[in-house]
Structures are given as structure tokens and as C-alpha cells.
């Protein structure tokens, strides 16, 4: 573009979508006014349009331009100073002022909403922290998909920690919904983050979390969960009423469920631990209800068993991305329940 045709940066900043829309409508109204009708009172429509799209300062600029054009319109129709002219200019001015006021109020509300959203997101991310790509000798990838578009977290939870007793993982699902479920999930994660480093016995660790859940205000609240401890080529599992994790190794898939599932946390859980082989290069998928209870429009559940072997392909992040995409494509609609996924890999 020739230098003479370039728009100065300051002018580019001023020509926002709202300003361009308002100016375009104002030009069209002026053309109609000159050729056919007296539309001085309607010029404020440009300010109304800008108030919907742009900020209040942009609306104020278009409002001033609308009133100025309304004043000048009396010249080409030769009725300046008449009662009709004053009436039309007055209507235009009134509507333009109302457009600016409405735009200002809307901008203030949007700014407050943005601040509240940032605060809420910060608080939610403090509850459910992101996981590193590797913890000790265990590679890790995680995903959380909330069933609510307005929330980042819900009643599902996960955490990974490298402790003196091995790499420990918890994945769980709170029975309730909404804010009480988030509070319970936060309490469970807080108890895990504290006790995982000091309690050497995995079963006692689960019982400590059980006591914390029992102290929650809602007496009917409970949490299904799996707590895992990776050490070398073995993994110790404690299952408190949760779905068994899947072990993917050399193309074979095994659900690590040996029948020692106890009642959920918060209901007096007294679990026993089971020990399983954890071959090098093997992967283990921990998941919540949102994965296996998601139905398509015909009522069919997502077939995890058929898809699970592909979890061994690609890196961990790619494997989880494909799984989430396949799940969402299963019914082509949003999830009805929150979903938490943790995929671990033995990199010893």
C-alpha cells in the first residue's frame, strides 16, 4: 500500500467496529435525508447502533456527530429555525443522550463482570491445579471438562504429588452438584495434599480423607475415589467406590479391579490396598463418571473398552485430546456430567 494511502495508527485505533457501524448508518441516513425525507430526528439511530456494539466513548462520538448533522440538515432543506426543525433536533439529541447513558451503564456492568470472572477463575484454578508433564518417573497428562459452561471446575477432582512414599495420585467424584460439591472437592484435595507427604500407608491416607469428608456440613455428601501410589514397576491402589483405572500395556487393556472396592469416602470407608504390575512404558487411565455414563441421542453409552487400546498411541497429551474429542463426538452435544481424566505413563 502506498504511504499516502496508509491509515495512521491513531486513526486505526479510533475506527473500531462500533464506530464504523455507527458512521456507516449515519452516512446512509444523511443520503436518504438529502434525497427524499427529513430524517433529522432519526440520525440518533447511528448512536443507538454504536451503543450496542461499541464502548460508551465511541457512542458519545457518534452521538455528537448525529446531533451536528441534525443541526446542519436544516440548511439543505431550508427550514432552519422552524418549530419542526427544533423538534427534530430535540428528538435526535434526547435519543443520542439516552444511547450514551445506556452504553455507559452497560460498560460498567461488563467491567465488573470481567473482574468477577477473573477472581472466580483464579479461585477455581487454586482448587484444581494444573499437573506437570512428569512427576518423578511418571509421565502425567490431565483433562477437566466441566458440564457447566460458566464453571471451570465442579465436583470432580484429581491431584498428583511426588512424595517420599512414591508418586501418589487421587481421582474422585463428589456425589453432589454446584457450590457444595466444589467445597467438598476442595476439602478432599486439601486433605490429600497434606497427608500424602506424611502418611506412609495408603489405606490410612484414604481413611484420613474419609474423616475430612465426614466433617462436611452436608451429612449426605460422599466422594467416590481411587488413590494410587506408583513405586518402580508396581502400583498400589485403594478404591473407594470408584471406577477401576485402566492399564494399557502392549495394546492390551485391563481394568484393575480385584473386588476390593469399599464404600465411598465420607461413609466410614475402611479400604484395603491391592498391588498390580506397572510395566515400563505402560499407561494407566483414571477417569470419572462423565466418561462412561455419557450417552448419545439413542441412549447408547460411550464404548470406552473399544477405544481404550488407542490410549497407548502418541504422547500423553495427544492421547487425551483424542479421547475427549471422541467422547464429545459420540453424542455431538455437551456433557451432562463433569469429566476428570488423568493418564499416567511409566517412564522409569
C-alpha positions as CSV (number, residue, x, y, z in Angstrom):
1,X,0.0,0.0,0.0
2,X,1.4,3.5,-0.9
3,X,2.4,5.6,2.1
4,X,-0.2,8.2,1.2
5,X,-2.9,5.6,1.5
6,X,-1.9,4.2,4.8
7,X,-4.2,4.9,7.7
8,X,-2.3,6.4,10.7
9,X,-2.2,4.1,13.8
10,X,-4.1,6.6,15.9
11,X,-6.9,6.7,13.4
12,X,-6.9,2.9,13.1
13,X,-7.4,2.7,16.9
14,X,-10.4,5.0,16.6
15,X,-12.1,3.1,13.7
16,X,-13.4,0.3,15.8
17,X,-16.3,-1.9,14.7
18,X,-18.8,0.2,16.7
19,X,-17.6,3.4,15.2
20,X,-17.6,2.1,11.7
21,X,-21.1,0.7,12.1
22,X,-22.4,4.0,13.5
23,X,-20.7,6.1,10.8
24,X,-21.9,3.8,8.1
25,X,-25.5,4.1,9.3
26,X,-25.2,7.9,9.7
27,X,-24.0,8.2,6.1
28,X,-26.9,6.2,4.8
29,X,-29.4,8.3,6.8
30,X,-27.9,11.5,5.5
31,X,-28.1,10.3,1.9
32,X,-31.8,9.4,2.4
33,X,-32.4,12.7,4.2
34,X,-30.8,14.8,1.3
35,X,-32.6,12.9,-1.4
36,X,-36.0,12.2,0.0
37,X,-37.1,12.7,3.5
38,X,-36.4,14.9,6.5
39,X,-34.8,12.4,8.9
40,X,-33.1,14.7,11.4
41,X,-34.8,13.1,14.3
42,X,-33.7,9.6,13.1
43,X,-30.0,10.4,12.9
44,X,-29.6,9.3,16.5
45,X,-30.2,5.7,15.3
46,X,-26.5,5.7,14.5
47,X,-25.7,6.3,18.2
48,X,-28.1,3.6,19.2
49,X,-26.3,1.1,16.9
50,X,-22.9,2.1,18.3
51,X,-24.2,1.7,21.9
52,X,-24.9,-1.9,21.2
53,X,-21.6,-2.7,19.6
54,X,-19.0,-0.3,21.0
55,X,-17.9,1.4,24.2
56,X,-19.6,4.5,25.7
57,X,-16.9,6.8,24.5
58,X,-17.4,5.6,20.9
59,X,-21.1,6.0,21.4
60,X,-20.6,9.6,22.6
61,X,-18.6,10.4,19.5
62,X,-21.3,9.1,17.1
63,X,-23.9,10.8,19.2
64,X,-22.2,14.2,18.8
65,X,-21.9,13.6,15.1
66,X,-25.6,12.7,14.9
67,X,-26.7,15.9,16.6
68,X,-24.3,18.0,14.4
69,X,-25.7,16.5,11.2
70,X,-29.3,17.0,12.5
71,X,-28.5,20.7,13.1
72,X,-27.0,21.0,9.6
73,X,-29.9,19.2,7.9
74,X,-32.0,22.3,8.2
75,X,-29.6,24.1,5.7
76,X,-30.2,21.7,2.7
77,X,-34.0,21.6,3.4
78,X,-34.1,25.3,4.2
79,X,-36.2,25.1,7.3
80,X,-33.6,26.1,10.0
81,X,-35.2,27.8,13.0
82,X,-38.7,26.5,12.4
83,X,-40.6,24.6,15.0
84,X,-40.3,21.4,13.0
85,X,-36.5,21.8,12.9
86,X,-36.3,22.4,16.6
87,X,-38.5,19.4,17.3
88,X,-36.5,17.0,15.1
89,X,-33.1,18.2,16.5
90,X,-34.5,17.9,20.1
91,X,-35.7,14.3,19.5
92,X,-32.3,13.4,18.0
93,X,-30.4,14.9,20.9
94,X,-32.6,13.2,23.5
95,X,-32.2,9.7,21.9
96,X,-28.5,10.3,21.5
97,X,-28.0,11.2,25.1
98,X,-30.0,8.1,26.2
99,X,-27.8,5.9,23.9
100,X,-24.7,7.3,25.6
101,X,-26.1,6.7,29.1
102,X,-27.2,3.2,28.3
103,X,-23.8,2.4,26.8
104,X,-22.0,3.7,29.8
105,X,-24.1,1.6,32.2
106,X,-23.6,-1.5,30.1
107,X,-19.8,-0.9,30.0
108,X,-19.7,-0.6,33.8
109,X,-21.6,-3.8,34.2
110,X,-19.3,-5.6,31.8
111,X,-16.2,-4.4,33.5
112,X,-17.5,-5.6,36.9
113,X,-18.4,-8.9,35.3
114,X,-14.9,-9.3,33.9
115,X,-13.3,-8.6,37.2
116,X,-15.6,-11.1,39.0
117,X,-14.8,-13.7,36.3
118,X,-11.0,-13.3,36.8
119,X,-11.5,-13.7,40.5
120,X,-13.7,-16.7,40.1
121,X,-11.3,-18.4,37.6
122,X,-8.3,-17.7,40.0
123,X,-10.2,-19.3,42.9
124,X,-11.3,-22.3,40.8
125,X,-7.7,-22.9,39.5
126,X,-6.5,-22.8,43.0
127,X,-8.8,-25.7,43.8
128,X,-7.8,-27.8,40.7
129,X,-4.2,-27.0,39.9
130,X,-2.6,-28.0,36.6
131,X,-0.4,-31.0,36.6
132,X,3.2,-31.1,35.4
133,X,4.1,-33.2,32.3
134,X,6.2,-35.5,34.5
135,X,6.3,-36.3,38.2
136,X,9.3,-38.3,39.2
137,X,9.4,-41.3,36.8
138,X,5.7,-41.0,35.9
139,X,4.6,-39.0,32.9
140,X,1.3,-37.3,33.5
141,X,-1.4,-35.6,31.4
142,X,-4.8,-34.5,32.8
143,X,-8.0,-33.0,31.5
144,X,-11.1,-31.5,33.2
145,X,-14.2,-30.8,31.2
146,X,-17.0,-29.1,33.2
147,X,-20.6,-29.8,32.3
148,X,-21.3,-26.2,33.0
149,X,-20.1,-23.6,30.5
150,X,-19.9,-21.0,33.3
151,X,-17.5,-23.0,35.5
152,X,-14.0,-24.3,35.2
153,X,-14.4,-26.9,38.0
154,X,-17.2,-28.8,39.6
155,X,-17.5,-31.9,41.8
156,X,-14.8,-34.0,40.1
157,X,-11.2,-33.8,41.3
158,X,-7.7,-35.0,40.7
159,X,-4.2,-34.4,42.1
160,X,-0.7,-35.8,41.5
161,X,2.1,-35.4,44.0
162,X,5.7,-36.7,44.3
163,X,6.1,-37.8,47.9
164,X,8.7,-39.6,50.0
165,X,6.5,-42.7,49.6
166,X,6.3,-42.6,45.8
167,X,4.2,-40.7,43.2
168,X,0.7,-40.6,44.5
169,X,-2.5,-39.8,42.6
170,X,-6.1,-39.2,43.6
171,X,-9.0,-39.1,41.2
172,X,-12.5,-38.7,42.6
173,X,-16.1,-37.6,42.1
174,X,-18.3,-35.8,44.7
175,X,-21.8,-37.0,44.9
176,X,-23.4,-33.5,44.9
177,X,-23.6,-30.7,42.4
178,X,-22.9,-27.0,42.4
179,X,-21.0,-25.0,45.0
180,X,-21.3,-27.6,47.9
181,X,-19.7,-30.1,45.6
182,X,-16.8,-27.7,44.8
183,X,-16.4,-27.1,48.5
184,X,-16.2,-30.8,49.2
185,X,-13.8,-31.4,46.4
186,X,-11.6,-28.6,47.8
187,X,-11.6,-30.2,51.2
188,X,-10.6,-33.6,49.8
189,X,-7.8,-32.1,47.7
190,X,-6.6,-30.2,50.7
191,X,-6.5,-33.3,52.9
192,X,-4.7,-35.3,50.2
193,X,-2.1,-32.6,49.6
194,X,-1.3,-32.5,53.3
195,X,-1.5,-36.2,54.2
196,X,0.1,-37.6,51.1
197,X,3.5,-36.4,52.2
198,X,3.3,-37.5,55.8
199,X,1.3,-40.7,55.8
200,X,3.3,-43.8,54.6
201,X,0.3,-46.1,54.5
202,X,-2.1,-45.6,51.5
203,X,-5.1,-47.1,53.4
204,X,-4.6,-44.8,56.4
205,X,-4.3,-41.9,53.9
206,X,-7.7,-42.8,52.5
207,X,-9.2,-43.1,56.0
208,X,-7.8,-39.6,56.9
209,X,-9.6,-38.2,53.8
210,X,-12.7,-40.1,54.8
211,X,-12.8,-38.3,58.2
212,X,-12.4,-34.9,56.4
213,X,-15.4,-35.6,54.2
214,X,-17.5,-36.8,57.2
215,X,-17.0,-33.4,58.8
216,X,-18.5,-31.6,55.8
217,X,-21.8,-29.8,56.6
218,X,-23.9,-32.0,54.3
219,X,-24.4,-35.3,56.0
220,X,-25.4,-37.0,52.7
221,X,-22.2,-35.9,50.9
222,X,-19.7,-38.6,49.9
223,X,-16.9,-39.0,47.4
224,X,-16.0,-41.9,45.2
225,X,-12.3,-42.0,44.7
226,X,-9.2,-44.0,43.6
227,X,-5.9,-43.3,45.3
228,X,-2.8,-44.7,43.7
229,X,0.9,-45.0,44.7
230,X,3.5,-45.6,42.0
231,X,6.8,-47.2,43.0
232,X,9.1,-48.6,40.5
233,X,7.4,-51.4,38.5
234,X,4.4,-51.7,40.7
235,X,1.4,-49.6,41.6
236,X,-0.7,-49.8,44.8
237,X,-4.4,-48.9,44.5
238,X,-7.1,-48.1,47.1
239,X,-10.5,-48.0,45.5
240,X,-13.3,-46.3,47.5
241,X,-16.4,-47.0,45.4
242,X,-14.9,-45.6,42.1
243,X,-14.4,-46.8,38.6
244,X,-11.4,-49.0,38.3
245,X,-8.5,-47.4,36.4
246,X,-7.5,-49.0,33.0
247,X,-4.0,-50.3,32.4
248,X,-2.9,-50.1,28.8
249,X,0.2,-52.1,28.0
250,X,1.4,-53.5,24.7
251,X,-2.0,-53.0,23.1
252,X,-3.8,-54.9,25.9
253,X,-6.3,-53.2,28.2
254,X,-7.0,-54.4,31.8
255,X,-9.4,-52.9,34.4
256,X,-7.5,-53.0,37.7
257,X,-10.5,-54.2,39.7
258,X,-9.8,-57.1,42.1
259,X,-13.0,-56.8,44.0
260,X,-11.6,-54.9,47.0
261,X,-13.8,-51.8,46.4
262,X,-15.0,-50.3,49.6
263,X,-17.7,-47.7,50.3
264,X,-17.0,-44.1,49.2
265,X,-15.2,-41.6,51.3
266,X,-17.4,-39.9,53.9
267,X,-19.3,-43.1,54.7
268,X,-16.9,-44.7,57.0
269,X,-14.6,-46.0,54.3
270,X,-12.1,-48.6,55.5
271,X,-10.3,-49.8,52.3
272,X,-7.7,-52.4,51.6
273,X,-4.9,-51.9,49.1
274,X,-4.2,-54.0,46.0
275,X,-0.9,-54.2,44.2
276,X,-0.5,-54.5,40.5
277,X,2.3,-54.7,38.0
278,X,3.3,-51.4,36.4
279,X,5.4,-52.3,33.3
280,X,7.8,-49.8,31.8
281,X,6.1,-47.9,29.0
282,X,2.6,-48.9,30.3
283,X,-0.1,-46.3,30.7
284,X,-2.9,-46.0,33.2
285,X,-6.1,-44.1,32.8
286,X,-8.0,-42.7,35.8
287,X,-11.5,-41.3,35.0
288,X,-14.8,-40.2,36.5
289,X,-18.4,-40.9,35.6
290,X,-18.5,-38.3,32.8
291,X,-16.6,-40.7,30.6
292,X,-18.6,-43.9,30.9
293,X,-22.0,-42.6,31.6
294,X,-22.2,-40.2,28.6
295,X,-25.0,-41.2,26.2
296,X,-25.7,-40.4,22.6
297,X,-29.1,-39.4,21.3
298,X,-30.1,-43.1,21.0
299,X,-29.2,-43.7,24.7
300,X,-26.0,-45.7,24.0
301,X,-23.1,-45.3,26.4
302,X,-19.7,-44.3,25.2
303,X,-17.7,-47.5,24.4
304,X,-14.6,-47.0,26.4
305,X,-13.4,-50.6,26.1
306,X,-13.3,-50.4,22.3
307,X,-11.4,-47.1,22.3
308,X,-9.0,-47.8,25.2
309,X,-6.3,-49.5,23.2
310,X,-5.6,-46.3,21.3
311,X,-4.6,-44.6,24.5
312,X,-1.2,-46.1,24.0
313,X,-0.6,-44.2,20.8
314,X,1.1,-40.8,20.5
315,X,2.2,-38.8,23.5
316,X,0.0,-38.4,26.6
317,X,-1.5,-35.0,25.7
318,X,-2.4,-36.2,22.2
319,X,-4.0,-39.4,23.6
320,X,-6.2,-37.4,26.0
321,X,-7.2,-34.9,23.3
322,X,-8.3,-37.7,21.0
323,X,-10.3,-39.3,23.9
324,X,-12.1,-36.1,24.7
325,X,-12.8,-35.4,21.0
326,X,-14.2,-38.9,20.5
327,X,-16.3,-38.6,23.6
328,X,-17.8,-35.2,22.6
329,X,-18.4,-36.6,19.1
330,X,-20.2,-39.6,20.5
331,X,-23.4,-37.6,21.0
332,X,-22.5,-34.2,19.4
333,X,-23.7,-32.4,22.5
334,X,-22.3,-31.1,25.7
335,X,-21.5,-33.4,28.6
336,X,-24.3,-34.0,31.2
337,X,-21.7,-34.6,34.0
338,X,-18.3,-33.3,34.8
339,X,-15.3,-35.2,33.5
340,X,-11.9,-35.6,35.1
341,X,-9.1,-37.6,33.3
342,X,-5.6,-38.5,34.4
343,X,-3.3,-40.5,32.1
344,X,-0.1,-41.7,33.6
345,X,2.9,-43.4,31.9
346,X,5.8,-45.4,33.4
347,X,9.0,-43.7,32.3
348,X,11.3,-45.5,34.6
